[in-house]
Amino acid sequence: MLLQNRDWRVRGMASAVLVAAAALAGCGGGGGMAADNSVKAPTSLPAAVAKAKSENTAVNPALVAADNTFGLSALQALQAQHTSLNMTISPLSLSLALQILYNGAAGTTQQAMTQTLKLGTLTTQQINDANAALQATLSSADPQAQLTIANSLWLHLHDSTIVPTFSAMDQNYYGAMIGDLAGAPDNVNAWVKDQTHGLIASIVPKGDYSTTTAIIANAVYFKGEWTAPFDPNNTQSAPFTLSDGTSAPAHMMHQDGTFAYLRGPDFQMTSLPYGQGRMSMLIVLPDPGISLGSLLANMSATGLAASVGQMQDAYGRVALPKFTASSDSDMPAVLKAMGMGIAFSCPDSLAAGPVADFSALTSARVCVTSVKHNAWIQVDELGTVAAAATTIGVGTTAVRALQFTMNMDHPFLYAIRDDDTGALLFIGTLQDPSK
């Protein structure tokens, strides 16, 4: 049972706060934990999830390993691009959204996604079954911690090319709500905002979604109170040393107690539990002179899991800054670099070479046009609130985002033009529309 609890400390960390150590590179003030009563819990679980829950189906450890490995690799790639910024991601949200998309891929496109998502020999059915079991166990992980996972599938309801077996899979295994792209992006953003209790207000950009075949969306929300809260009277202002050697002010929380702990060769590691102890915040602190960037770059998911397995209870003093951090990440470049480039190669483009195959998703010839991932976390004396959302756009061309605003509120020139010949049929100026 002790080993199972330790595994779930890693799982809880991966789904919500894997980047706690990275977030320590910067800090911010913050009030108390957000009040979150705006979203009602789902009234029922997806069919496959309910079945896994009733049968107490064990989670396939191969899927957990794949999610953690992929998530850590994605974090490493993002941090390498933004070396001085706080980075926050949810491997759980990213993995679920991309594995739902995986169900719609075929041929070399699915093979590339297998490599990128670190899925090894797992079959599509095994992935879906394992995700059902994972969602089932997370749905009642700790009565003193709140963790919700939601999925949705957005398509053109009046003229959909989505393969019925794909939407049925998404609903059966992932409880996807079906929405209409006619209202995109406003309705998608409203859904994400609702599922994340307002912490992520917008993720899908303004633009024309007429060429978008589908948007796959996932949202994860976590709220957990420390098993042993920090005493606010022990919170003190103190300098926080940045990577360049300069310092910034921080509000440091202090606590003495017994925690899982490991002294590594060039780092210290501890685990601060939430609620009844199934979930915790894992913190990896580099030794002085060791940069977080180099520590992260040399870290592996298997190595991290091995270190967690070596932790032992020890009495000590911890000092942790209160902080709020968020990241808005465009994932295509990272996913392409990780081997998934073919998924972004549109069949109707002029690009040479293999093109995306999502024939198990839609009868249209499409590719992935966007992958957006937003995450938010707040840590204070009471505990942690974290939220993440992932959206994947699938269509014939990339979403055309708004690039400018033009407000004709002063004199302008106008013309009526024959676009075939270029002939100007009328031309004029408007100096005063009231005359």
Phi, psi and omega in degrees: 000326180295319179294322178297317179298320180294319177302320183284339171297318177293319182295315179299321177297319184290327185278341184224318190223041176303329187265027179303317181295319179294324181293340179290350178292345175211162181216161178213162177288177178180145176281204179288177179296144185295145174279128191227078179240016188275342185245128179276143178295148179301143183281338180210155178271154172305152187306312183292326179291317178299320178296315179297324180291316181293328181266000180053047183293130179290146178281131178294116182297339179294326179288318178300317179297319179296313180299316182293319180294314178297315182298317179294320178297319179295318178298317179300318181293318180292318181293327177295330178281331185229073191296333185256005183257151168295136175238134180225123176224166173241103175304327179297312181296312180300313183295315180299313182297315182288329177285331171296313176300324180306324178299335182265356182269159179215164173059220183293335177295315178293324178298318178295322178291326176302316180294312183295318183274003174061038187275349176058232183264007179298132175276166178302317180295319178296322178297312182295319179296317180294321177293325176297316179294321179296314179296325180296314182288327178287338182292341178223041186295317185202118181297344180261006176228142182254122177224119179236142179232129181224147179227151176213156179230121184249129182212171177278100187298330183280342185205064186270140174254009182292133178293127185304325180294332178290311181295326178295319177299314183298324179282319185291317185264333188236002175062031186297130169280136180266125180235168185258125178292349178299335180262004182289146005268356189299317183288328177293314179297323179295321178296314179298315179300318180295314184288337179258016177057036176083359183286329174241101187277335184206137176225325180269126185286159172299146180165184181264116183255021180292332179264004177272124181280321182201154168235124175262126184232143175225145176223137178233134179230133179227136172218117181223136175267141177304143172301319175238098182298154173282142177281119180302335179291343179263003177279127185226150174287137180203154179287146177241119185282125181275172184295335180270005178096345176281174183233158177225151180288146178219156173259102186269126175270143183233144178202138171257140179174184178261122181225156170296135189211149174215132170264111179268181182295327180218026180202165168242150181223135174220169183224123180254113187281153173252150171050238182274003171101359180288326179245152182205168171260117176270131182235128177245117185249114178296149175291157175305136182091349177254120182284147176299323181300315181290323178297315181294318183297330182264006183270144173234157180296321179292321178294321178296316179297322179296320179295319178299321179295340180267355182294145177228151179295134179212149178271130182198184179242131178243145174231120186230130179287140166294138179202156170232129181222150177212155178219137172243109190243129167273121189265346185307314182298318179295314182294323176296316180295333180273000173113007185255021186303325183299331181295338182262002182269104186289135181301331183264008179277172180272359183293139179278161176098185182299150180236165183297144177233101176241044183291341176276355178257316186210154176280350178278156177273106189228173172217173173284125182256341179197147169222114181245139178221119177244141179217153184213139179214142175227130179238128177215193186297330183278326184162219187221138169239131180216147178214150177211152177216144177229133174232141178236120177266133178235126182192192183272332176217166179296150177299132179274103181278151176296131182247348179201166172235131182233109183249104182283070182251020175208168186308142182211165176262145175220160179209150169251122193232142171273108187288339177291316184257342185086003183289135176274115181277323175217151174211145182191182176231149174245112181262327184207103183293348180276352183253000000 
